[in-house]
């Protein structure tokens, strides 16, 4: 499945790939060489650990390159009065009259414990493109959903501090 990524996400992924290819790969290859030089490979835990680290780095590079190959670029610019990617939204849960604040992000940046909600999640899908004051039904499953009211929408296009999650 294609990931929905912003241009900023793509740039950060490209930076990580470059770092892994030029820095991490070089260190991993050297660690394997050093471990191999210690003798008998059948009982050399250091060699197996170094190979495992090298393979994990190569897997991460392949994963990121595949992600970029099939990525769908989404615009992180929205109208001033509507919910979009990287916007902070305060919502009122109608059922229990509680409020919560979330920031809508792409799925690779999501962290629900930190209030970063994916645009692919049921809540994110329900909020995207909506405006402050609207009542929205969030459909979780065919037979379950809940209602929210959008209290406030704030533009937060600053992405500093966001991390792209590892697999």
PLY file of the C-alpha trace (Angstrom):
ply
format ascii 1.0
element vertex 167
property float x
property float y
property float z
element edge 166
property int vertex1
property int vertex2
end_header
0.00 0.00 0.00
1.28 3.45 -0.84
2.14 5.79 2.00
0.76 9.30 1.97
3.75 11.60 2.50
4.32 15.33 2.46
7.25 16.86 0.58
8.94 17.38 3.95
8.50 13.68 4.80
10.10 12.73 1.50
13.08 15.02 2.11
13.63 13.58 5.60
13.44 10.03 4.25
15.97 10.87 1.53
18.29 12.32 4.19
17.98 9.15 6.29
18.70 6.93 3.27
21.79 8.98 2.41
23.03 8.86 6.03
22.49 5.11 6.22
24.28 4.51 2.92
27.26 6.80 3.57
27.77 6.57 7.33
25.97 3.61 8.90
26.76 1.17 6.08
30.48 2.01 6.23
30.59 1.45 10.01
28.62 -1.80 9.74
30.93 -3.22 7.07
33.96 -2.31 9.16
32.44 -3.96 12.25
31.89 -7.18 10.27
35.50 -7.13 9.05
36.85 -6.61 12.56
34.66 -9.39 13.99
35.60 -11.76 11.17
39.28 -11.22 11.96
38.77 -12.64 15.47
38.90 -16.19 14.19
36.47 -19.09 14.25
33.13 -17.83 12.92
31.13 -20.77 14.30
31.48 -19.46 17.86
31.97 -15.76 17.15
29.00 -13.90 18.63
30.53 -10.52 17.75
30.52 -11.54 14.07
26.86 -12.58 14.14
25.87 -9.38 15.96
27.77 -7.25 13.43
26.13 -9.12 10.52
22.73 -8.64 12.13
23.30 -4.87 12.47
24.52 -4.64 8.87
21.48 -6.56 7.59
19.09 -4.42 9.68
20.58 -1.28 8.12
20.21 -2.71 4.61
16.60 -3.69 5.37
15.83 -0.18 6.57
17.35 1.32 3.40
15.26 -1.04 1.22
12.11 -0.25 3.22
12.59 3.51 2.86
13.42 3.29 -0.85
10.31 1.18 -1.45
8.25 3.67 0.53
9.50 6.52 -1.66
8.91 4.55 -4.85
5.21 4.08 -4.13
4.54 7.26 -2.10
1.54 9.45 -2.74
2.45 13.09 -2.15
-0.11 14.98 -0.10
-0.22 18.72 0.24
0.36 20.04 3.74
-1.17 23.40 2.89
-4.84 23.84 3.68
-7.27 26.74 3.71
-7.13 28.94 6.78
-10.44 27.74 8.17
-10.19 24.01 7.41
-8.39 21.03 8.92
-5.35 19.82 6.97
-2.10 17.95 7.40
0.09 19.37 10.19
-2.80 21.38 11.67
-3.70 21.24 15.35
-7.35 20.58 16.10
-9.26 20.84 19.35
-12.28 18.55 19.39
-15.19 18.03 21.75
-16.39 14.46 22.21
-20.17 14.80 22.34
-20.83 11.58 24.28
-18.91 12.56 27.42
-18.43 16.32 26.87
-14.61 16.03 27.04
-12.11 17.82 24.83
-8.81 16.77 23.33
-6.22 18.39 21.09
-4.64 16.52 18.19
-2.29 17.29 15.36
-2.98 15.60 12.02
0.14 14.07 10.48
1.07 11.48 7.89
1.06 7.86 9.03
4.84 7.63 9.37
4.80 10.42 11.95
1.83 9.27 13.99
2.20 8.93 17.75
-1.18 8.83 19.43
0.31 9.13 22.92
1.84 12.46 21.87
-1.39 13.64 20.22
-0.14 13.05 16.65
-3.01 11.43 14.75
-2.63 9.93 11.28
-4.70 11.27 8.41
-5.33 7.59 7.62
-6.95 6.87 11.01
-10.75 7.01 11.40
-10.47 10.26 13.36
-8.03 11.76 10.84
-10.22 10.80 7.88
-13.24 12.36 9.58
-11.44 15.62 10.39
-9.53 16.32 7.17
-11.12 19.14 5.17
-13.61 20.03 7.92
-14.03 23.43 9.56
-14.28 24.76 13.11
-17.81 24.50 14.48
-18.73 21.44 12.41
-20.19 18.36 14.02
-18.59 15.23 12.56
-19.41 11.54 12.89
-16.26 9.40 13.23
-16.94 5.96 11.81
-14.68 3.36 13.42
-16.42 0.21 12.14
-19.58 -0.54 10.23
-21.60 -0.71 13.43
-19.71 1.73 15.65
-18.85 5.41 15.58
-19.01 8.54 17.69
-19.72 12.24 17.24
-17.31 15.11 17.75
-17.48 18.87 17.34
-14.45 20.74 16.02
-13.83 23.58 18.46
-10.69 25.11 17.01
-8.28 24.69 14.09
-4.73 26.08 14.27
-2.17 26.16 11.48
1.00 24.41 12.62
3.06 23.91 9.49
6.29 23.87 11.49
7.53 20.28 11.43
10.56 20.69 13.66
10.99 17.90 16.14
8.89 15.39 14.25
10.55 12.03 13.85
9.87 9.49 11.19
9.11 6.22 12.92
11.24 3.17 12.33
9.80 -0.24 11.60
0 1
1 2
2 3
3 4
4 5
5 6
6 7
7 8
8 9
9 10
10 11
11 12
12 13
13 14
14 15
15 16
16 17
17 18
18 19
19 20
20 21
21 22
22 23
23 24
24 25
25 26
26 27
27 28
28 29
29 30
30 31
31 32
32 33
33 34
34 35
35 36
36 37
37 38
38 39
39 40
40 41
41 42
42 43
43 44
44 45
45 46
46 47
47 48
48 49
49 50
50 51
51 52
52 53
53 54
54 55
55 56
56 57
57 58
58 59
59 60
60 61
61 62
62 63
63 64
64 65
65 66
66 67
67 68
68 69
69 70
70 71
71 72
72 73
73 74
74 75
75 76
76 77
77 78
78 79
79 80
80 81
81 82
82 83
83 84
84 85
85 86
86 87
87 88
88 89
89 90
90 91
91 92
92 93
93 94
94 95
95 96
96 97
97 98
98 99
99 100
100 101
101 102
102 103
103 104
104 105
105 106
106 107
107 108
108 109
109 110
110 111
111 112
112 113
113 114
114 115
115 116
116 117
117 118
118 119
119 120
120 121
121 122
122 123
123 124
124 125
125 126
126 127
127 128
128 129
129 130
130 131
131 132
132 133
133 134
134 135
135 136
136 137
137 138
138 139
139 140
140 141
141 142
142 143
143 144
144 145
145 146
146 147
147 148
148 149
149 150
150 151
151 152
152 153
153 154
154 155
155 156
156 157
157 158
158 159
159 160
160 161
161 162
162 163
163 164
164 165
165 166
